[in-house]
C-alpha cells in the first residue's frame, strides 16, 4: 500500500497498513487530478494541477490530528499496473475501515449565504441549519457515485467538508441525514459490522442508481459490502455484476439475493436468469428483513456450467405459476 508521508510529502510503501495511522480521502474525481506518475515523477508540474490542493489539504488535516500518513486514491495507486490496481480494489474496503480518519470532500457543497458572526463564532458547521443542510447534501454528486458507498460505510471516523474545506459535520453527527439520503440504516453507518447480519438484497439496494465511469466498477465498487474478493476483468462489461453474484452465492445461502425485481422501464422478457442485471433491480429491497420463521430448509448452492443449482420447495400460485419462498419480508 502506498501512503503519503504528510511531513515529507513523499510516497512510502507500507507492507502492513495496520502498523501506521493514516487518513483517507473520499471524494469525486474532478479535472486535473494528480496521478501516481504525476506525484512520483513530475512533482513540480503536479503542484500546478488543480487536484494538488486536495493533496495539500488532506495532509494538513492529517498533521493537525497527529497522523503521519495519508491515502488518496488518485495518487496512491499505480493504475498502470493491473496487479496493483486489482489488489487495491480488493483491499479498499479494509483500507478505509483501517483509516484513523476519513475526510469527505464535497466539491459541490456551497454555503449559499455567509454565516452570521454568532454562527461563525460557534464553530465549524454551526451555521448550516439541519433542514437546509439536508437539502443541499442531497444535491451533492458524492451521494450518486458507486465507489463512495463503501467509503461512507467502512470508516469509523468520517468528517465532511464543503467546497471551501469547512467542516460541516461528522458521520456520527449527521447520521440521521445520511441515512435518509442513502437509505442505509443508522446502525450500519455507526458500525459497519452490523450490515453483515442484513439480507444481501438489502445491501444491494444501497448501490441502486449509483453510477461509475466504468460499467464493471458497479460490481467492483461493492465487493467489500459483501466481504468478497474477485479478480478484476475490465472489458467484461455487465458480466462483472453476474460474477459478483456468483461469488456471493459461494459464500452464503441468503435467498434475498434473488429478491430483485425487473425494472418497469426494462424491455419485457418472458424468461430471465436467476441473477439481477444490475444493482438498480434491488431498489425495492430497501426495507428487506430476514424472516424470523424460516419455511425453507437451509440450501446448498452449487455453480455449474448451466448456472446455479439447488433443491427447494415451490408453491403453486394460482394464475401466476410457481412461487419460491426467499425467507425474507
Secondary structure by P-SEA (a helix, b strand, c coil): cccccccccbbbbbcccccccbbbbbccccccccccccccccaaaaaaccaaaaaaaaaaaaaaaccccccccccccccccaaaaaaaaaaaaaaaaaccbbbbbcccccccccccaaaaaacccccccaaaaaaaaaacccccccccccccccccbbbbbccccccccccccaaaaaaaaccccccccccccccccccaaaaaaaacccccccaaaaaaaccccccbbbbbbcccccaaaaaaaaaaaacccccccccccccccccccccccccccccccccccccccccccccccbbbbbbccccbbbbbbbbbcccccbbbbcccc
